[in-house]
Amino acid sequence: MSAATALLELERKQEAMEAKAQVRYLRMSPMKARRVVDLIRGKSTAEALDTLRFAPQAASEPVLKLVESAIANARVKADQAGERFDERELVVSAAFVDEGPTMKRFQPRAQGRAFQIKKRTSHVTVVVAPVNK
């Protein structure tokens, strides 16, 4: 087996151990959600959970639930593959926020005018993977 084949096999195994969780149509502005997601990207899951528990931003609660869900998905994936699972080895390998659809509402204003209100939504994705040793 060549070195390139061995490297591809290692990458494939690494991808198999990744676990992903998504929340779609989160009723929060993507800019506000990104503030929180940027805090946890690249951290260990334990550190990310601690950071989110004490973050004052409103977005920290749904992102906390999302990280917990990704950890649970990793546990299920490891059980199905028959491999050992250690939560302490997991890191948040990727975390990003995409913009969802925007609900447009109108606010009545003086003299018959109407101002548009944009109620933005977000799609948040968190990927956890075992740390490379």
C-alpha positions as CSV (number, residue, x, y, z in Angstrom):
1,M,0.0,0.0,0.0
2,S,1.4,3.3,-1.0
3,A,1.7,6.4,1.2
4,A,-1.0,8.2,-0.7
5,T,-3.4,5.3,-0.3
6,A,-2.6,5.1,3.4
7,L,-3.2,8.8,3.8
8,L,-6.6,8.6,2.0
9,E,-7.6,5.7,4.2
10,L,-6.6,7.7,7.3
11,E,-8.7,10.7,6.1
12,R,-11.7,8.4,5.4
13,K,-11.5,7.0,8.9
14,Q,-11.2,10.5,10.4
15,E,-14.3,11.6,8.4
16,A,-16.2,8.5,9.6
17,M,-15.6,9.6,13.2
18,E,-16.9,13.1,12.6
19,A,-20.3,13.9,14.0
20,K,-22.5,16.7,12.9
21,A,-25.5,18.5,14.3
22,Q,-27.6,21.3,12.7
23,V,-30.3,23.6,13.7
24,R,-32.2,25.2,10.9
25,Y,-34.5,28.2,10.9
26,L,-33.2,29.5,14.3
27,R,-35.1,32.7,14.9
28,M,-31.9,34.8,15.5
29,S,-29.9,37.1,13.4
30,P,-26.9,35.3,11.8
31,M,-24.6,38.1,12.9
32,K,-25.6,37.5,16.6
33,A,-25.3,33.7,16.3
34,R,-21.8,34.1,14.7
35,R,-20.6,36.0,17.7
36,V,-21.2,32.9,19.9
37,V,-20.1,30.3,17.3
38,D,-16.8,32.1,16.9
39,L,-16.1,31.6,20.6
40,I,-16.1,27.8,20.4
41,R,-14.6,26.9,17.0
42,G,-11.4,24.8,17.5
43,K,-11.9,24.3,21.2
44,S,-12.4,20.9,23.0
45,T,-16.0,20.0,23.6
46,A,-15.6,20.4,27.4
47,E,-14.2,23.9,27.0
48,A,-16.8,24.8,24.5
49,L,-19.6,23.6,26.8
50,D,-18.2,25.6,29.7
51,T,-17.8,28.7,27.5
52,L,-21.4,28.5,26.3
53,R,-22.9,27.9,29.8
54,F,-21.4,31.2,31.0
55,A,-21.7,33.3,27.8
56,P,-24.2,36.2,28.3
57,Q,-25.4,36.2,24.7
58,A,-28.9,34.8,24.0
59,A,-27.5,32.7,21.1
60,S,-25.4,30.7,23.6
61,E,-28.4,28.5,24.7
62,P,-29.3,27.1,21.3
63,V,-25.6,26.6,20.4
64,L,-25.1,24.8,23.7
65,K,-27.9,22.4,22.8
66,L,-26.4,21.9,19.4
67,V,-22.9,21.0,20.7
68,E,-24.5,18.6,23.2
69,S,-26.4,17.0,20.3
70,A,-23.3,16.7,18.2
71,I,-21.5,14.9,21.1
72,A,-24.5,12.6,21.4
73,N,-24.4,11.9,17.7
74,A,-20.6,11.1,18.0
75,R,-21.4,8.7,20.8
76,V,-24.1,6.9,18.7
77,K,-21.8,6.8,15.7
78,A,-18.9,5.2,17.8
79,D,-21.3,2.6,19.3
80,Q,-22.6,1.6,15.8
81,A,-19.0,1.3,14.5
82,G,-18.0,-0.7,17.6
83,E,-15.3,1.7,18.6
84,R,-14.5,3.1,22.0
85,F,-15.9,6.6,22.8
86,D,-14.2,9.2,24.9
87,E,-15.8,12.6,25.0
88,R,-12.6,14.2,26.3
89,E,-10.9,13.5,22.9
90,L,-13.5,15.5,20.9
91,V,-12.9,19.0,19.6
92,V,-15.3,21.3,17.7
93,S,-13.6,20.9,14.3
94,A,-16.0,23.1,12.4
95,A,-18.8,25.5,13.4
96,F,-20.5,27.9,11.1
97,V,-23.7,30.0,10.7
98,D,-25.5,30.4,7.4
99,E,-28.3,32.8,6.7
100,G,-31.8,31.4,6.6
101,P,-34.9,32.9,5.1
102,T,-36.0,36.3,6.2
103,M,-39.6,37.0,7.3
104,K,-40.6,40.5,6.3
105,R,-43.1,42.4,8.4
106,F,-44.3,46.0,8.3
107,Q,-44.4,48.5,11.1
108,P,-47.0,51.3,10.7
109,R,-45.5,54.7,11.0
110,A,-46.8,58.3,11.0
111,Q,-48.6,59.8,8.1
112,G,-49.6,56.5,6.6
113,R,-46.1,55.3,6.0
114,A,-44.8,51.7,6.7
115,F,-41.3,50.7,7.6
116,Q,-40.1,47.2,6.9
117,I,-38.9,44.9,9.7
118,K,-36.7,42.0,8.8
119,K,-37.0,39.0,11.1
120,R,-33.9,37.1,10.2
121,T,-33.2,33.3,10.7
122,S,-30.1,31.3,10.8
123,H,-28.9,27.8,10.0
124,V,-26.2,26.8,12.5
125,T,-23.9,23.7,12.0
126,V,-21.5,22.2,14.5
127,V,-19.1,19.4,13.6
128,V,-17.1,17.5,16.3
129,A,-14.3,15.1,15.7
130,P,-11.6,13.3,17.7
131,V,-8.4,15.3,18.1
132,N,-5.5,14.1,15.8
133,K,-2.7,12.5,17.8
